[in-house]
Amino acid sequence: MSMNTAMDNLIALLTVVGIFVAVTFPSLLGIAHDRRIDRQIRTAHRIMASTPRR
């Protein structure tokens, strides 16, 4: 295997990894955002349930 072929393979691998990250990153951000919102809703529900009503 020549050095040029090894470098081409490395560039191709990094390109594929970069595209994969670019495609999946927004989805992972959305999942993290949804989990944070769910946690806030659960906390608010717990606070409202533990507060005595008049």
VMD Tcl script that builds the backbone (N, CA, C; Angstrom):
set m [mol new atoms 162]
animate dup $m
set s [atomselect $m all]
$s set {name element resname resid chain x y z} {
  {N N MET 1 A 0.864 -1.176 0.000}
  {CA C MET 1 A 0.000 0.000 0.000}
  {C C MET 1 A 0.904 1.230 0.000}
  {N N SER 2 A 0.684 2.056 -0.955}
  {CA C SER 2 A 1.506 3.263 -1.030}
  {C C SER 2 A 0.982 4.311 -0.058}
  {N N MET 3 A 1.793 5.303 0.187}
  {CA C MET 3 A 1.422 6.368 1.113}
  {C C MET 3 A 0.243 7.161 0.577}
  {N N ASN 4 A 0.192 7.331 -0.745}
  {CA C ASN 4 A -0.896 8.089 -1.351}
  {C C ASN 4 A -2.236 7.382 -1.140}
  {N N THR 5 A -2.254 6.059 -1.251}
  {CA C THR 5 A -3.486 5.295 -1.051}
  {C C THR 5 A -3.932 5.376 0.410}
  {N N ALA 6 A -2.982 5.290 1.324}
  {CA C ALA 6 A -3.322 5.381 2.744}
  {C C ALA 6 A -3.913 6.752 3.066}
  {N N MET 7 A -3.337 7.802 2.506}
  {CA C MET 7 A -3.844 9.153 2.752}
  {C C MET 7 A -5.232 9.323 2.139}
  {N N ASP 8 A -5.439 8.768 0.952}
  {CA C ASP 8 A -6.765 8.836 0.322}
  {C C ASP 8 A -7.813 8.122 1.170}
  {N N ASN 9 A -7.436 6.973 1.721}
  {CA C ASN 9 A -8.370 6.227 2.573}
  {C C ASN 9 A -8.685 7.007 3.847}
  {N N LEU 10 A -7.682 7.649 4.423}
  {CA C LEU 10 A -7.900 8.444 5.621}
  {C C LEU 10 A -8.815 9.631 5.335}
  {N N ILE 11 A -8.599 10.293 4.227}
  {CA C ILE 11 A -9.447 11.428 3.848}
  {C C ILE 11 A -10.879 10.966 3.606}
  {N N ALA 12 A -11.044 9.825 2.948}
  {CA C ALA 12 A -12.386 9.295 2.698}
  {C C ALA 12 A -13.077 8.939 4.011}
  {N N LEU 13 A -12.351 8.335 4.931}
  {CA C LEU 13 A -12.924 7.967 6.223}
  {C C LEU 13 A -13.340 9.211 6.998}
  {N N LEU 14 A -12.486 10.220 7.024}
  {CA C LEU 14 A -12.827 11.454 7.729}
  {C C LEU 14 A -14.012 12.164 7.084}
  {N N THR 15 A -14.118 12.079 5.774}
  {CA C THR 15 A -15.259 12.676 5.077}
  {C C THR 15 A -16.556 11.984 5.483}
  {N N VAL 16 A -16.531 10.666 5.517}
  {CA C VAL 16 A -17.730 9.906 5.897}
  {C C VAL 16 A -18.109 10.206 7.343}
  {N N VAL 17 A -17.132 10.250 8.228}
  {CA C VAL 17 A -17.405 10.554 9.634}
  {C C VAL 17 A -17.956 11.968 9.768}
  {N N GLY 18 A -17.392 12.914 9.021}
  {CA C GLY 18 A -17.877 14.293 9.062}
  {C C GLY 18 A -19.312 14.413 8.583}
  {N N ILE 19 A -19.655 13.717 7.523}
  {CA C ILE 19 A -21.036 13.738 7.014}
  {C C ILE 19 A -21.969 13.102 8.033}
  {N N PHE 20 A -21.542 11.989 8.634}
  {CA C PHE 20 A -22.367 11.321 9.647}
  {C C PHE 20 A -22.646 12.250 10.826}
  {N N VAL 21 A -21.626 12.948 11.295}
  {CA C VAL 21 A -21.801 13.885 12.409}
  {C C VAL 21 A -22.726 15.024 11.996}
  {N N ALA 22 A -22.543 15.543 10.782}
  {CA C ALA 22 A -23.378 16.652 10.315}
  {C C ALA 22 A -24.847 16.249 10.205}
  {N N VAL 23 A -25.097 14.994 9.882}
  {CA C VAL 23 A -26.480 14.528 9.732}
  {C C VAL 23 A -27.103 14.226 11.095}
  {N N THR 24 A -26.348 13.641 12.007}
  {CA C THR 24 A -26.921 13.210 13.280}
  {C C THR 24 A -26.915 14.287 14.366}
  {N N PHE 25 A -26.050 15.301 14.256}
  {CA C PHE 25 A -25.924 16.308 15.311}
  {C C PHE 25 A -27.228 17.050 15.594}
  {N N PRO 26 A -27.966 17.528 14.583}
  {CA C PRO 26 A -29.224 18.217 14.889}
  {C C PRO 26 A -30.235 17.318 15.602}
  {N N SER 27 A -30.263 16.061 15.236}
  {CA C SER 27 A -31.172 15.128 15.884}
  {C C SER 27 A -30.797 14.926 17.352}
  {N N LEU 28 A -29.513 14.799 17.620}
  {CA C LEU 28 A -29.063 14.631 19.001}
  {C C LEU 28 A -29.348 15.880 19.825}
  {N N LEU 29 A -29.202 17.051 19.223}
  {CA C LEU 29 A -29.550 18.285 19.923}
  {C C LEU 29 A -31.040 18.324 20.253}
  {N N GLY 30 A -31.878 17.902 19.321}
  {CA C GLY 30 A -33.320 17.867 19.549}
  {C C GLY 30 A -33.696 16.918 20.668}
  {N N ILE 31 A -33.049 15.760 20.698}
  {CA C ILE 31 A -33.320 14.788 21.758}
  {C C ILE 31 A -32.932 15.371 23.117}
  {N N ALA 32 A -31.768 16.019 23.179}
  {CA C ALA 32 A -31.327 16.626 24.440}
  {C C ALA 32 A -32.289 17.730 24.871}
  {N N HIS 33 A -32.769 18.501 23.927}
  {CA C HIS 33 A -33.716 19.580 24.240}
  {C C HIS 33 A -35.025 18.999 24.773}
  {N N ASP 34 A -35.543 17.971 24.122}
  {CA C ASP 34 A -36.785 17.333 24.566}
  {C C ASP 34 A -36.647 16.753 25.968}
  {N N ARG 35 A -35.508 16.141 26.255}
  {CA C ARG 35 A -35.297 15.568 27.592}
  {C C ARG 35 A -35.269 16.663 28.651}
  {N N ARG 36 A -34.653 17.807 28.321}
  {CA C ARG 36 A -34.609 18.916 29.284}
  {C C ARG 36 A -36.010 19.457 29.540}
  {N N ILE 37 A -36.806 19.610 28.489}
  {CA C ILE 37 A -38.179 20.095 28.641}
  {C C ILE 37 A -38.995 19.102 29.466}
  {N N ASP 38 A -38.849 17.818 29.193}
  {CA C ASP 38 A -39.565 16.796 29.968}
  {C C ASP 38 A -39.191 16.869 31.446}
  {N N ARG 39 A -37.913 17.070 31.726}
  {CA C ARG 39 A -37.454 17.176 33.114}
  {C C ARG 39 A -38.075 18.394 33.783}
  {N N GLN 40 A -38.151 19.518 33.069}
  {CA C GLN 40 A -38.757 20.723 33.633}
  {C C GLN 40 A -40.246 20.523 33.892}
  {N N ILE 41 A -40.935 19.837 32.993}
  {CA C ILE 41 A -42.365 19.576 33.177}
  {C C ILE 41 A -42.585 18.678 34.393}
  {N N ARG 42 A -41.760 17.626 34.531}
  {CA C ARG 42 A -41.894 16.735 35.688}
  {C C ARG 42 A -41.644 17.484 36.995}
  {N N THR 43 A -40.649 18.364 37.001}
  {CA C THR 43 A -40.356 19.141 38.205}
  {C C THR 43 A -41.519 20.065 38.544}
  {N N ALA 44 A -42.046 20.747 37.533}
  {CA C ALA 44 A -43.178 21.647 37.774}
  {C C ALA 44 A -44.389 20.864 38.264}
  {N N HIS 45 A -44.619 19.684 37.706}
  {CA C HIS 45 A -45.756 18.864 38.131}
  {C C HIS 45 A -45.582 18.424 39.576}
  {N N ARG 46 A -44.354 18.039 39.944}
  {CA C ARG 46 A -44.087 17.636 41.320}
  {C C ARG 46 A -44.311 18.788 42.287}
  {N N ILE 47 A -43.869 19.971 41.909}
  {CA C ILE 47 A -44.051 21.155 42.769}
  {C C ILE 47 A -45.527 21.472 42.929}
  {N N MET 48 A -46.281 21.411 41.831}
  {CA C MET 48 A -47.720 21.719 41.898}
  {C C MET 48 A -48.460 20.660 42.706}
  {N N ALA 49 A -48.046 19.405 42.612}
  {CA C ALA 49 A -48.722 18.332 43.341}
  {C C ALA 49 A -48.428 18.411 44.831}
  {N N SER 50 A -47.234 18.910 45.200}
  {CA C SER 50 A -46.889 18.951 46.619}
  {C C SER 50 A -47.397 20.229 47.291}
  {N N THR 51 A -47.789 21.222 46.538}
  {CA C THR 51 A -48.300 22.482 47.115}
  {C C THR 51 A -49.741 22.289 47.542}
  {N N PRO 52 A -50.061 22.626 48.802}
  {CA C PRO 52 A -51.453 22.476 49.251}
  {C C PRO 52 A -52.366 23.470 48.520}
  {N N ARG 53 A -53.541 22.999 48.186}
  {CA C ARG 53 A -54.502 23.857 47.493}
  {C C ARG 53 A -55.397 24.545 48.496}
  {N N ARG 54 A -55.912 25.690 48.130}
  {CA C ARG 54 A -56.780 26.443 49.037}
  {C C ARG 54 A -58.219 26.101 48.814}
}
mol reanalyze $m
mol bondsrecalc $m
mol representation Tube
mol addrep $m
